[in-house]
Every structure is written in C-alpha cells, then in structure tokens.
Amino acid sequence: MKDLIEFIVKALVDDPSEVNITEITGDKITLYELRVSKADIGKVIGKRGRTASAIRTIINAVSTKQGKRAELEIIE
C-alpha cells in the first residue's frame, strides 16, 4: 500500500525526492502520513481537495479488498 501511495504522489509532484510516507499500524487501522515539499502540497491536495479525495478513494478500495482499513493524512 505504501508503494502505491508513493507511486501516485511522485507522479504528481515536481520534486519526488521530497516525498516521505510514514506507516503507522494499529489494531484495526493503518495510518499513512504523507509529507511533501511546501511547493508541492497544493498539487497533492488539488482544487477543493479533489486530488486528495481521489487518492483516499483508491486507498480505501485497495485496503477494503485486502480486508483492512487505511487512512491517509497529508501533513504540511
């Protein structure tokens, strides 16, 4: 899952070397914290949060298929 998020986000940003994803595994949920450079944060969020919402939808679909639950947090 982490690789999927990294692949999607690196395709969106100008500086892929600044993409950092931290995976925090809990009992029922896995939380992914995404950090990108300040200049690229708008590209990841998108207009009215549509890009971020689309990424979250993909993550939810994949995690549900695996029988798990996952969330994505975009941290500035």
N, C-alpha and C positions, 0 to 999 in steps of 0.2 A: 504494500500500500504506500509506503514511504517513497518507493521508487516511482510509483505512478504520479504522486503529487509533485515530486521533483521534476519529472519529465514534463508535465503540463506547465508548471510555473517557469521553468528555464526557457521554454519556448516563447513565453510572453514577455520576459524582461529583457532589458538592454545589457545588464551585467549579470550573467548567470553564475559567476563565481561568488556573488554575494548571497545566493540562495542558501538558507540554512533551515533544516527541518528537524525538530526535536520530537521524539516519540515518547509519550508518557502512557504507560499501560496500567490500567486499573482493573478492578474485578469484572465490571460489566462493560466498560467503555475504554476505547483508546483515543487519546487526545493528541493531535498533531499541531505543534506550534510552528508557524511559518514566519520566518524573518527574511526580509529582502531589503535592499538599499532604499534610502528615503526617496530617491528619484523614481524608483520603480513601483512604489506602493500603490500609486494610482492605477497603474496598468493591471496589477493583480486584483484590485477591488473592482475596477471598471465603473462605467456610468451607472449610478444608482445601485451599485453593488451587484450588478448582473453577472459579471465575470466570477466574482467570489461565490455567488449563489450557484452558478453552473458547476464550479469546481466542487462545492459541497454536495451537490446533487450526484455527481459522479462517485464521490467517496462513499456516500450513503448507499448507492446502488451496489457498489462492489462489496462493501462491508456486510450488507444485508444478505447478499448471495453467499458470503462466507459464514453466515450465521453469527456475526459480530455486530458491534456498534462503534462508529467512529465519528469524531468531530474535528473540524479544522478551525483553528484560531489564527488570525493574521495579526501579528504583533509588530508595532512600529518601533 
